[in-house]
Each structure stands twice: as structure tokens, then as C-alpha cells.
Amino acid sequence: MKPQTSLLLLLSAASLSLSTACSSSSSSKQETAQSTDSTQVVTVDAARLTELGSRQQYTAQLEAKTLNNITAQAGGRVKQILVAVGDRVAAGQVVARMEATQASAAQIQLADAKTNFARMDELYKVGGVSKAQWEQAKSALEQAKLSYGNASENTLLRSPISGFVTAKNYDNGDVTSPSQPILVIQQVSPLKVVVNVSEQYYTRLKPGLEASLSVEALGEQTFSGRITKVYPTVDATTHTVGVEIEVANKDQRLRPGMYARLSLDFGTRQALTISDKAIIRQAGSGIRYVYVLKEGKAVYREVELGELQDGRYEALSGIEPGEQLIISAPSRLKNGTAVKLAK
């Protein structure tokens, strides 16, 4: 082999060796860069104790605090109805008159009973009748007096409460039935609202606890109320307890039948909370989970959530205070993904 040829071969081999070495070094750098790039940069938020306000919202229908059905005790014919639907009435006001047919009959019976007793009394004094006969006549007289009093009272029908006439079921001259009221009168000041409250608040339900409510028909105006009655049992199906709330309604702008949005304030309590940005909802299952930052990795954790307030959920289970939850695009992560904190 010629010296020139040998020299060329040596130079070519050296060049190839250098090229291979450079290529190997470059490939190693790329692998390192790719390994570094697979670590996702994340931001976190700590699970922490927070003061939560326990204000619960309800929808309910306003009802009359007191409702009275005006009826004739034994039925009879209406002589005159003195009020119309929508009229305001005062307690004790005469609202209807009944025909005095029964009162007239009772009056005749009373007169007969008086005459009979007077005769029996004279005979008893001279021994003409027994004491038992005398007592029977006296009892008949007392019963006749009672019947006449009831019949007379039933002739004039009075409202026992102040309120509004909300129903009129008969006209003048109609014959009434004791099973259907002649008039219905409802008291609108105060009104009441009945709501069903979760049993978890049962120990906080006390008479006097304040409530606020509004109705759509009256815009943003709010009205105050207070709990007056807590029902003694819990519904086994709904796990709720009935609560009666009285609303003063002094200006009488509210009316029975209106739908109201009502709020009960149960005070504040400390609870463990997490950012709503950390929550991932598994489609179709209802499962809620988060990723916790642990030793440079995203760790999957199922959680049970309570109420949401100001962008934070109450964490009922699955999380401990102080744990760091990933809040930057957590849905892109998988369990065990390498992560690092953003600078």
C-alpha cells in the first residue's frame, strides 16, 4: 500500500470516530432534556381550616298564621252576608246573619218549659208530684234555656279574629251545611312559613332563631321572621325536621299563598376546606378526586365534599390539614406523574 493511501485511510477513520462520539454526546443531552421536560410544573393550594358560615336557603309558601272557618253550628238558611271576599274584618265583628227559624222554635220550646216547670213547682209544694218529676221539669227548663241561647247566638255569626275574608261559599237565602264554611277568614299579620330542615341542624334549631325572607313579587325587599315551633320528630324518609317560622308582616304587604325565598343563619363553624380548582369530577360515576403533591409526584386521592363557599369546598374525608393540592390543570395529571412547584 502506498504511503499516501494509508494516510488517507487513517484520517478517514479518525474523522468517523470523532463524528460518532459527537453524535453519542448529542443524543445523551437530548435524552436528559426530554427527561427534564416530562416533569410537569404545577401550582398548589393547601388544605386548611376555614370559618364557614352556616346559612341555608329554602323555598316555601306563606300561610296564614290563623285561619277561621265561619259556620252555622246546626246549618240553616243564610239571611244576610255582610262582607265580601277581600274585606278586612275585626275580631268580634258580625259577618253574617242566619234566619231565626231555629231560634224561634227554641224560644217556643223555652216558653213551654217555663210554663211546665211553674205548674210542676206549685204541685210539688203541696205534694202533688214527686221530687223526681219536679227535677225532670227543672232539667227540661235548663235544657230549653241552653238550646235557645245557642240558637240565638247562631243567628249572628262573628269573626273570632282580625284578618281578611278569603272565601265566601254561600249567598243570601242559601241553606248551609255544617260541613262547609259560610266564610273563611285568614289572619295575615303575622304570617307563617313551614320549611323542612336537614337533621344535621337539629341541635341548632331553637325558638327565637332569626330568619330573613323575600318574595319575587316585591323585588329585593327583605322581611324578618323567627322560629316559633320546631316539630318534635324527624322524617325517617327525608331526614328532615319541620320548622315553623313567624313573619310579622306589620305593613301587610305579604299575602298567604306567596312563594318566599327564606334564609336561616346557623352561625359559623370551623371546617377543613380545599380550593374548588383542585376538584376533578369523574364522568358518569359522581366520584370527586384531587391530586396531592407528595415527594415530587402527583398522588390520586378520592374526596368527599360538603358545601361550597367563596370558592372553597368543605372536605369531609380524604384530605388532611396542610396537604398541598395541585390546582393548575389537575385533569392533565395521572397518579404518579412527576411534578415540581412553579417558581
C-alpha positions in Angstrom: 0.0 0.0 0.0 1.2 3.4 -0.9 2.1 5.8 1.9 -0.5 8.4 0.6 -3.3 5.8 0.6 -2.5 4.7 4.2 -2.6 8.3 5.4 -6.0 8.9 3.8 -7.4 5.8 5.4 -6.2 6.9 8.9 -7.6 10.4 8.5 -11.0 8.9 7.4 -11.1 6.5 10.4 -10.3 9.3 12.9 -13.0 11.6 11.4 -15.6 8.8 11.6 -14.7 8.1 15.3 -15.0 11.8 16.2 -18.3 12.1 14.4 -19.7 9.0 16.3 -18.5 10.4 19.6 -20.2 13.8 19.0 -23.4 12.1 17.9 -23.4 10.0 21.1 -22.9 13.1 23.2 -25.7 15.0 21.5 -28.1 12.1 21.9 -27.3 11.8 25.6 -28.1 15.5 26.1 -31.4 15.2 24.2 -32.4 12.3 26.4 -31.6 14.3 29.5 -33.6 17.3 28.2 -36.5 15.1 27.4 -36.4 13.6 30.9 -36.4 17.0 32.5 -39.3 18.2 30.2 -41.5 15.3 31.4 -41.6 16.8 34.9 -44.7 19.0 35.0 -44.6 22.4 36.6 -47.6 22.9 38.9 -49.1 25.3 41.4 -50.6 24.1 44.7 -53.0 25.3 47.4 -53.0 23.9 51.0 -56.0 22.3 52.7 -56.8 24.5 55.7 -59.3 25.2 58.4 -61.7 27.9 57.5 -64.6 29.7 59.2 -67.7 28.7 57.3 -71.0 30.5 57.6 -73.9 28.0 58.0 -76.6 29.9 56.2 -79.1 27.7 54.5 -81.7 28.7 51.8 -85.2 27.3 51.5 -88.3 27.9 49.3 -91.7 27.8 50.9 -95.2 29.1 50.7 -96.5 31.8 53.0 -99.5 30.7 55.1 -101.9 32.5 57.4 -100.9 32.2 61.0 -104.5 31.7 61.9 -107.4 30.6 59.7 -111.0 30.5 60.8 -114.0 28.9 59.1 -117.2 30.7 59.9 -120.1 28.1 60.1 -123.6 27.8 61.5 -123.4 25.1 64.1 -126.6 23.3 63.0 -126.9 24.6 59.5 -129.8 26.8 58.4 -130.7 29.4 55.9 -128.5 32.5 55.3 -130.4 35.7 55.9 -127.6 38.1 55.0 -123.8 38.0 54.4 -122.4 41.3 55.5 -118.8 41.1 54.0 -117.2 40.3 50.6 -114.0 38.5 49.7 -111.1 40.8 50.3 -112.7 42.8 53.1 -110.8 43.4 56.2 -112.7 42.4 59.4 -112.1 42.9 63.1 -112.3 40.4 65.9 -115.9 40.2 67.1 -117.4 41.8 64.0 -120.7 40.3 62.8 -120.1 39.0 59.3 -123.4 37.1 58.6 -126.9 36.7 59.9 -128.9 33.5 59.7 -132.7 33.1 59.5 -134.1 32.9 63.0 -136.2 29.8 62.3 -134.3 27.7 64.8 -134.2 30.5 67.4 -137.9 31.0 67.1 -138.6 27.3 67.6 -136.2 27.2 70.5 -138.0 30.3 72.0 -141.3 28.5 71.8 -139.8 25.4 73.5 -138.4 27.6 76.2 -141.8 29.2 76.9 -143.4 25.8 77.2 -140.7 24.6 79.5 -141.1 27.6 81.8 -144.9 27.1 81.9 -144.5 23.4 82.7 -141.9 24.0 85.4 -144.1 26.6 87.1 -147.0 24.2 87.2 -144.8 21.4 88.5 -143.3 23.6 91.1 -146.7 24.6 92.5 -147.8 20.9 92.6 -144.5 19.9 94.3 -145.0 22.4 97.1 -148.4 20.8 98.0 -147.2 17.2 97.4 -149.0 16.8 94.2 -145.9 15.4 92.3 -142.8 13.6 93.3 -139.4 15.2 93.7 -138.2 13.2 90.6 -141.0 14.7 88.5 -140.1 18.2 89.8 -136.4 17.6 89.0 -137.3 16.4 85.5 -139.2 19.6 84.8 -136.4 21.7 86.1 -133.9 19.9 83.9 -136.1 20.4 80.8 -136.2 24.1 81.6 -132.4 24.3 81.8 -132.0 22.5 78.5 -134.5 24.7 76.8 -132.6 27.8 78.0 -129.4 26.4 76.7 -130.9 25.5 73.3 -132.4 28.9 72.9 -129.1 30.6 73.8 -127.2 28.5 71.2 -129.9 29.2 68.5 -129.8 32.9 69.2 -126.0 33.0 69.2 -126.0 31.0 65.9 -128.2 33.7 64.3 -125.4 36.3 64.4 -122.1 34.9 63.1 -119.0 36.8 64.3 -115.3 36.6 63.3 -113.2 35.5 66.2 -110.0 37.0 64.6 -108.9 40.1 62.8 -108.0 39.4 59.2 -109.2 39.3 55.6 -112.2 37.4 54.1 -110.6 34.9 51.7 -113.6 32.8 50.7 -117.4 33.1 50.5 -119.2 29.8 49.8 -122.9 30.9 50.1 -125.2 33.7 49.0 -128.2 35.2 50.8 -131.0 32.7 51.0 -128.8 29.6 50.6 -129.3 26.7 53.0 -126.0 25.9 54.6 -124.3 22.7 55.7 -122.1 22.5 58.8 -119.5 20.7 56.7 -118.8 23.7 54.5 -118.0 27.1 56.0 -120.0 30.1 55.0 -116.9 32.3 55.1 -113.2 31.8 55.5 -111.2 34.5 57.3 -107.4 34.5 57.5 -105.1 36.4 59.7 -102.3 38.0 57.6 -100.4 39.7 60.4 -98.5 37.7 61.4 -98.0 35.0 58.7 -96.1 31.8 59.0 -93.8 29.7 56.8 -93.1 26.0 57.3 -89.8 24.5 56.0 -88.1 21.2 56.3 -84.6 21.5 57.6 -81.9 18.8 57.4 -81.5 16.8 60.6 -77.8 17.8 60.8 -79.0 21.2 62.0 -81.5 19.8 64.6 -79.5 20.8 67.6 -79.2 24.4 66.4 -83.0 24.8 65.8 -84.3 26.9 68.7 -87.4 29.0 69.0 -86.3 32.6 68.5 -83.7 31.9 65.9 -83.9 34.7 63.3 -84.7 34.2 59.6 -84.9 36.5 56.6 -87.1 36.1 53.5 -88.0 37.8 50.3 -90.7 37.3 47.6 -90.2 37.8 43.9 -93.3 39.9 43.6 -91.8 42.6 45.9 -88.4 42.8 44.4 -85.3 43.0 46.7 -87.2 43.9 49.9 -86.4 41.6 52.8 -88.6 40.7 55.7 -87.6 39.3 59.1 -89.0 36.3 60.9 -88.2 34.0 63.8 -88.7 30.3 64.6 -91.7 29.8 66.8 -92.0 26.0 66.6 -89.7 23.0 66.0 -91.6 19.8 65.3 -90.7 17.0 67.7 -89.9 14.3 65.2 -87.6 13.7 62.2 -88.9 12.4 58.9 -87.4 8.9 58.5 -87.5 9.2 54.7 -86.1 12.7 54.1 -84.2 13.0 57.3 -85.6 16.5 57.8 -87.4 18.2 60.7 -90.3 20.6 60.2 -89.8 24.2 61.4 -92.5 26.9 61.7 -91.4 30.5 61.2 -93.5 33.5 62.1 -93.2 36.7 59.9 -94.5 39.9 61.5 -95.9 41.4 58.2 -96.8 44.7 60.0 -97.3 46.6 56.8 -99.3 43.7 55.4 -97.6 43.7 52.0 -97.2 39.9 52.2 -100.1 37.6 51.4 -100.9 34.0 52.1 -100.0 31.8 49.1 -96.9 33.9 48.0 -93.8 31.8 47.4 -90.9 33.0 49.5 -87.1 32.5 49.5 -86.1 32.0 53.1 -82.7 32.0 54.7 -81.8 30.6 58.1 -78.4 31.6 59.7 -77.0 28.8 61.9 -73.8 30.8 62.7 -70.2 29.9 61.8 -68.1 26.8 62.3 -64.6 25.7 61.5 -64.2 23.2 58.7 -61.4 21.8 56.6 -61.6 23.3 53.1 -59.9 22.9 49.8 -59.9 25.0 46.6 -62.5 24.2 44.1 -59.8 24.4 41.4 -58.3 21.2 42.7 -61.5 19.2 42.2 -61.9 16.8 39.3 -65.2 15.1 38.6 -65.2 11.6 37.2 -67.8 11.5 34.4 -70.6 9.1 35.0 -69.7 8.0 38.5 -70.1 11.0 40.6 -66.6 10.4 42.2 -64.7 13.5 43.1 -60.9 13.4 43.4 -57.8 15.5 43.7 -54.0 15.2 43.2 -51.9 15.8 46.2 -48.2 16.8 45.9 -46.1 14.1 47.6 -42.4 13.8 47.2 -42.3 15.3 43.7 -45.3 13.3 42.4 -49.0 13.8 41.9 -50.9 11.3 44.1 -54.5 10.5 43.4 -56.9 10.9 46.2 -60.7 10.5 46.3 -62.5 13.1 48.4 -66.0 13.5 49.9 -67.2 17.1 49.7 -69.6 19.3 51.7 -70.9 22.7 50.9 -69.1 25.3 48.7 -68.4 28.8 50.0 -66.3 31.5 48.4 -64.5 29.1 46.0 -63.7 26.5 48.7 -65.3 23.1 49.3 -65.6 21.6 52.7 -63.5 18.4 52.7 -65.5 15.8 54.7 -63.0 13.0 54.1 -59.8 12.0 52.1 -57.7 15.1 53.0 -55.6 16.1 56.0 -54.9 19.7 57.0 -51.8 21.2 55.4 -51.7 18.8 52.4 -50.8 20.5 49.2 -53.3 20.1 46.4 -52.5 20.7 42.8 -54.7 23.4 41.3 -53.1 24.0 37.9 -54.8 21.9 35.2 -55.1 18.8 37.5 -57.1 16.9 34.9 -54.0 16.5 32.8 -52.2 14.6 35.5 -52.1 10.9 36.3 -51.3 9.1 39.5 -47.6 9.1 40.0 -46.9 11.9 37.4 -43.6 13.7 38.3 -44.2 17.3 39.2 -42.4 20.3 40.6 -43.6 23.6 42.0 -43.6 26.6 39.8 -41.0 29.2 40.8 
